[in-house]
Amino acid sequence: MPLTLLITMLLGFAFSVSIAVSIGGSAVIGLALFDPARLIIAPKEMFTAIDKFPLAAIPFFILAGNLMQVGGISYRLVDFAKSLVGGVQGGLPMTTVLTCMIFAAVSGSSVATTFAIGAILIPALVKHGYPRPYAASLQATSAELGVVIPPSIPMILFGVAAEVSIGELFIAGIVPGLLIGSALMLYIYIDCKIKGWGKQDREGRSSVLVATRKAGWALLMPVIILGGIYGGIFTPTEASVVAVFYALFIGFVMHRELTVRQVYAVLKQSVITSAVIMFIIANAGLFAFLITRAGIPDAIGRWLVEVLSSPAMFLIGVNAALFVIGMFIETSAAIIVLAPILTPVAIYFGIDPIHFGIIMVVNLALGMITPPFGVNLFAACTVARISLEQVIKSLIPFVLVIITCLMMISYFPPISLGLRDAVYASDPAPAPALSPSSVPAPGPSPVGPSPVGPSPVGPSPVGPSPVGPSPVSPSPVSPSPVSPSPVGPSPVGPSPVGPSPVGPSPVGPSPVGPSPVGPSPVGPSPVGPSPVGPSPVGPSPVGPSPVGPSPVSPSSPR
């Protein structure tokens, strides 16, 4: 089956079939050939893949981004960014990056960012003497920040697929987004210095104040959205609806540049874009169901654990694989299919799933700007009116900058986890799992509920034995002669004669060390909630004993 799925999917790519149809079609063919009786459940699995509450945020964030594009918000953000960095050499390309960073904080879509900002800044860059291919590649790369800086649609998909907190993913993406944006602006400044591009007059402080006042409502939007999520006021899905209403409020009431006719056109475009994404997710869900049923994820996980022997090797291998996969498979489909496979392996190697989610999103975002299927690249070339081949040479330095940042994010987890840990530091940490080494040594304590933790049978009624063995009453089966045992901490353990009538111990790993006399096989006791509990034959008068030699010998055989 795996070979059939791979061949049919690659044939779809070869004949320029859409990614959704290629993935879904290969899954249907696989079901028809190997499990035709289950072919009837294909529609159910497709619906189940999109029947998740967090996915409702996707169409609303797309709608909010499109409303910002036509509501007068985009060019106000451009003016604000230009007032901050426009006076530096290379200020206009840096304005492109900074504007995309701000726009990304409210849209969640890189394609929407490309069209909204590129329509304004690509013509401006060409007018100021920058080469058209350079302008297109810069815009495509900067728009990638739309899926790294929260809110982010790929982060929502990863949270759903890997079953991790979307809010934590959002806050973990802030610093990596700022790192990538800063690295791009640093490269632009050095490149423009070398090539002599972008010598512009420095703007005064008044222009900064004026631009800030004009863009104030737009700049407040990320504060409301992200602040509401991290403040616990609303969920990421509810935040997407708030973003839509806030964009409508700005466009209709504050800027008064939005009309009912424009809203209808924006709604139509947003529905089309959302339907395409949901169709991809549905087909990817069916494909993921089929490969899971075939045991492919488990086989891949075992193979990765055997081949990649350390976390560093795992990150190298996964980053290389995701980079290649992102060139050919759309980001949403890749996350839905690969996140459930790779995340458990990452956890096995001790990598935080939130950290791994940021690595995966940043890496697959590279696929949006790399040929042959980079959607951002196609959008930027459309706006710049040039062919894809003309952009490749100008694109390479920007891709290298992103790869450098990706390596830093991968091997220095505080970049993504530092802010997350600081924000959630006040939350109580989950109780660590107990291991034999973490269980305290026995000490004098009264008989009572076991401190070791929950047991498979019920709460343990017997606490750690005080120092020295306790005198035990005669065996419920037959009394045995008593002989003294050596002095020392005696772990009350299983009877050497076989299973005790007392039943399995609920305590789990025994906190006591080996017996000085030898292994004592006294079996655990099925005692219920009472500290001592009735013996299977009669009440057992077990109680704490003073320190000293115990006059008890092992019980006689049954």
N, C-alpha and C positions, 0 to 999 in steps of 0.2 A: 504493500500500500504506500509506504513513504516514497518509493521511486515513482509510482504512478502520479501521486500528488505533485511531486517536483516537476515531472515532465509536462503534465498538463498546464501547470502554472507558467512554466517557461515558454511553452508554445503560445500561451495567451500574450505574454510580453512580446514575443517575437513578431506576432501579427498585429501589434499595436492595439490590443484589446485593453480596455480600462482596467485599472488595478482591482477594482471591486469585482468586476465580472470574472477576471482571471482567477482570483482567490476563491470566490464563491463557486464558479464553474468547476474548478478542480475538486472542491469538496463534494459537490453533487456527483461528479463522475466517480469519485472514490467510493461514495456510499452506494451508488448504483452497481458498481462492480463487486464490491466486497461485502456489503451488508444491505441488499436491496430492501429487506423488510423494514429497515429504519429510514428509508428515504422519505417516508411520510412525515417524519419529525423535523425535516430540514426547515420548514417555515417556522415551526415553534422555536427552534434554536436561534434562528435569525431574530425573531421578535424578542426572545429572552436576552440577547446580547445588547439590545438598545432599551430594554425595559428597566432602566436604572435611574433613580432620581437624580444623582449628580450629573448625568448626561444632559439633563434639561438645561443646564447652564450654557451649553454650547451655542444653541440658536440665539439665546439672549445676549451673550457677549458679542456674537457676530453682528446682531442688530445694533447694539450700542456702538460698536466701531463704525458701522456704516452711517449711523446718525451723526456721529462726530465728524465724519468726512464731509457731509453736506450741510451741517448746521453751523458752519463758521468757526469751528473749533480748531481745525487742522492748521489753517494759516495763522491763527493767533499763537498757537504753540510754536510754529516756525519763527515768528517774530520774536517771541520770548527767548528761544534758544539762540537766535542770531544776536540778540542784545547781550547775551552772556559771553559768547565765544567768537562773535563776528569780527572783532577787532584783531584777532590773532591771525598770523599768516596760516592759510589753510582753514580760515574760519568757516567758510561756507560748507565744505565737506564735514567739518566737525559739527556744524549746525544740523546737518542731516542725521548724524549719529545721535546727537543729544535729543533731537525732536522725536526720533524713533523710540528712544528710551522712555520718554514721557508718554508718547502715544501708546506704547506697549503696556503701560501700567493701567490702561482702561479698556483695551480692545481684546487682547487674548489671541489675536490672529495675526500671523506674519503677512499673509496675503493682503488682508485689509490694510495693514500698515504700509505695505509696498505701494498700493494704489493711492491711499490717502496722502502720504507724504511725498511719494515719488512724483505725483502729478504736479506738485508745487515746486519741488527742489531740483528735479532732473533738468527741466528747462532753465532754471536759474543757474545751475552749475555749467551748463553748456554756454549760456550767455556770458558768463564770467571767464570763459576760456578754458574750462576743463574739458578734456576729451570725452566724447559721448560714451564710449565703452567704459571709461573710468567712472563716469556718473552712474551708469546702469549697474555696474558691479558693486559700487559703493552702496547704492540704495538697496540692492538685493541682500547684501551682507548685513547692513544696519537693521533691516526689517526682520532679520532672524531673531533679534532681541524681543520681538513680539511674542515668541513662545517661550522665552527664558525668563523674562521679568513677569511676575504675576500681575493679574490673573492670566493663566495660560491654559489653552484647550488641551494640548498634549499632557500637561500635568494632571488635568482632570481625568483624562483617559488612563494614565498610569495609575492614579489613585484607585480607580474603579477596577482595573485589571489585576493589580497587585494587592488590592485590599489594604491600602495604607491611607493615612490621613491626608486629605487634599489640602487642608489648612496648613499643615506642617510642610507640605511640598511647596506651597505658595511662599511661605516665609523663608524657606531654604533656597528659593530661587532668586532672592533679591540681591545678595552679595555676588553670586556668579554673574548675574546680569550686569551689575555695575562694573565688575572686573572686565568683562568682555567689552563693554562700551568704552571704558577708560583705555584699554589696550588698543582699540581701534583708533581712538582720537590721538593717542601717542604716536602710532604708526603714521597717521595722516599728517601730523605736524612735522615729523622727521622727513617724510616723503616730499612734502611741499617745500620744506627748506632746501632739500637737495635739488629739486627740479625747478625751484623758483616760482611755484604757482601760488596764487591766492594772496597777493600783497594788497591788503585792504586797510582803509582808515579805521582807527580805533573809535568806537562809539562811546559817548559820555555816559555818566551815571544816570542822567535824566532819561535817556532812551531805555535803560534797564527798568527804571521805575514805571515809565509809561507802558512798556510791554508787559510788565508784571501785572499792572492794573487791568489791562485789556484781557490778559489770559488768566486772570484770577479764578474765574468760575471753572474754567477747564482744569487748572492746576489743582483745584479743590477736589476734583472727582476721584483721583487715586487715593487721596486721604480718606474720603468717605468710604470707598469700596474696601480698601485694604484695612483701614482702621476698624470698620464694622466687622470684618471677618475675624481679625485678631483680637478684637475686644469682646467677641462672643455675642455681638448684637444680632448677627444673622449668619447663615451658612454661606458657602461659596455659591450654591445654586440660587439662594435668595439674593445674594449680592449682585448676580447678573441681572435680575429683574430691577433692582434698585438702580443699576447703571443705565438701563434703558430709560426709566422714568426721569433720571437726572439729565440724560442727554436730551430728552424731549423738553424738559423744563428750560435748559439752557438755550436750545434752538428756538423755541416758541416765545418764551417770556423774556429772557435776558438779552440774547443777541438779536432776536426777531428776524432771523434769516431762514427759518425753516417753514415750509408751506405744506399744506395737506397733500398736494400733488407729489412733492418730494418724498413725503412719508410713505405714500403708496408705492412709489418706485423703490424706495429702500426696503420696504417690507417684502416686495416681490423678489428682489435680489437676495435678501437674507434667507428667505425660504428656500430658494434654489441652492444656495451655498450649504445651508444646513442639511438639506435633503441629500446632497452628494456625500457629505461627511457621515451622516447616519447610515446611508446605504453601504459605505465602506465598512463602517463598524459592524453592521449586521452580517455582511459576508465574512468579515474577519472572525466574528464570533462563531459562525458555522464551521469555518476552517479550524479554529482553535478547538472546538468540540470534537471534531473528527480526529485530529492528531493526538488529542488527549486520550480518546477512546482507544487509539492504536498503540498507546504507551510510548509515543515518540518523546514527549517532554522528559519522562523519567530516564529514557535511554540517553538523551542528550545530557541531562544532568549528571548521570553516572560517568559518562565519557569525559565531561569537562572536569569533574573532580579527579579522575585518573590522570588526565593529560596535564592539566594546569595545577601544579602542586602547591601554589602559594597565592595569597591575595594579589600580589603584584603581577604575577603571571596571568592570573584570571583577568585583571583589569586590562592588561595589554591585549590579550586575546579577544575579549569582548569589545573593546574599543575599535580594534581593527575590523572585526566582523560587522559591527553596527555601522561603521563608516561605509563599508561596501554595500550593505543592505540598504542604507538610506539613499544611495544613488539610484536604486531601482524600485523600491517599494515606498509608497506614501507613508508619511510619519504615523498617521492614525492607525493604519492597518498593521504596521510594524510593532507598535506599542501593544495593541490588543493581542497579537499573536505571541510576541516574544517576552513580554513582561511576566506572565505567569510561569514561563520556562526558566528565565534567567534569575529572577528575584530570589527563589529559594536557594539557588546555588550561591548567589552573593551572600545571603545570610549564613550559609554553611561556612563560607570563608571569613565570617566576622565583619562583613560590610553592612553598615546601616542601610535598611531599605530606602529611607528617604534620600540618603546620599547617592545610592545607586540610581534612584529615580531621576535625580538631577543630572547625573552622568549620561543616562540614557536619552533624556530630552535634549540636552545640549548636543550630543553626538548625532542623533537623528535629525536635529535642526540643520546640521551641515548638509544633509541630503537635499534640503530645500534650495541650496545655492550651488549645487554641483550637478553637472550634466550626468546622464541625459534627461532626467526627469525632475529637475529642480523647479518647483512651482514658483518660488520667489524669482528665480532667474528669468523664467518665461514672462512673469508679470512685469519685471523691470525692463526687459527687452521690448515688451509691448509699449510701455509708456515712452521709452527712449527711441522707439522706432528703428531698432537695429536688429541684426540677426544674432543668434546664439553664438555662432563661431567667432564673431568679432569681440565678444566679451571675455572669452576664456583666458587670454593672456593677462588682462587687467585683474581678473578674479583671483589668480593664484596667490598673490601676497596676502589678500584678505583671508583666504582659507587657511593659510599657514598661521596667521595670527589667532584664528579661532582654535586651531588644533593645539597651539601652545597653551592657550587658556584652558582647554579641555584637559590637558595633561596636569596642569596645576590643580584644577578642581578634583581630578581623579585621585591624585596622590597626596593631597593636603585637605582632608575632610573638614577641618574647621571653616574653610571657605563657604561650604554649604551648610554645615551643621552648627557653626558658632552662634549665629543669630537665632536659629531655632532653639538651641539649648538655653540661650539667655532668656528668650521669651517664655519658654515653658519650664524655667527653672523652679518656679514656685509649685508646680504640679507635683503631687506625691509620686515618688518612684515606685514601680511595681516591686513586690517582694521578690527577692532573688530566689531561684530554685535551690533547694538544699542538696548538698552532696555529702558523702561520708566525711570528707575533710572539713566541711563547714559546720557539722553538727557538734555542739559543745560536749566536752567530756563530762561524764557523770559526776555529780556532786550531791551533797546531802540535800534532798528536797522531799517534801511530803508527797505521798501518793496522790496523784491527781491527773487531770487531763494531760495528755502528752503534748509537749511543746514542739514536737517535730513537724507537725503539719497534718493535713488531711490524709486519711488512709483509705484503701480500697474497701474496707469493711465498715468502718465507722470511727468515731473518735477514740483514741486509745485511752483506756482508763488508768493505765499504769505509767507513772512518771519515772524518771531515771532513778535507779536504785542508789541509796546512800552508800558511802564508802564501806565496803565489806558486804558479804552476802547476808541475806536475810534468812532467818530460820523458817523453813518450809514445813508445813504440816504433813502428816503422813500421806502417802500417795493415795489417790482415790481408788486405785485398783487393789493394791496390796501393800502393806507397810514393808519397808525395807530397813535393814539395820543401819544405824547411824554411825558415821565415821567422820572425824574432823577433817576439814579441808584446809589447805594452806591459807595463811593470813594474806590479805591483799585485796585490792579491788576485784571483786568477782563479778563479771558480767553475767547477769542472769541470762542464760541462753537456752538453746534447745536441749532436751533430755537426751542422753546418749543412747537411750533404749528405743527410740522411735518417736513418732509423733505424739505429742502430749494430747490428752483429751481436751486441752484448752483451745485449739483452733488457730487460724492464721492471724498473725500480728498485724494490726493496722498501722504500725509505726513506720514502716519503710526502712530505709537504711539504718542499721543499728548504730547508735552513737557510742557503743561500748567497744572496747578493744578485745583482743583474744584472751581467752581464759588462761590463767596461769597453770591450770591443771590439764587442759586440753580442750578441744572443741566440745562445747556442751550443747547438744542438739535439742534442748527443750523447745518445743514448737511454740509458736506464738499463740496467744490466747484470744478467743473469740469474744472476749468480755465486752459487754455493752457499755453504755454510758457511765455506769457506776464505777467508782475507782477500783473495786475488787471484783464484783460481780459473782454470781453463783457459779460454782464448779459444775461440770457435767454430772458429777456423782453427788456431790454435796458441797456445801459452802466451804470455800477455801479461806482460811484465816491468814492470808498473806498480809504482812505489814512491814514497815521499815524496821530494820534491825540495827543494833549498835555496831560500831566498828569492832572488829575482832574476828577471830576464826569462827566459821559457821559450822555447827555440829551436824550439818545435813549431808547426806550422801545422795547420789543419784537415785532416782526412783526406780523401782523394780520394773521388769518388763511386764507388758500387759498380759 
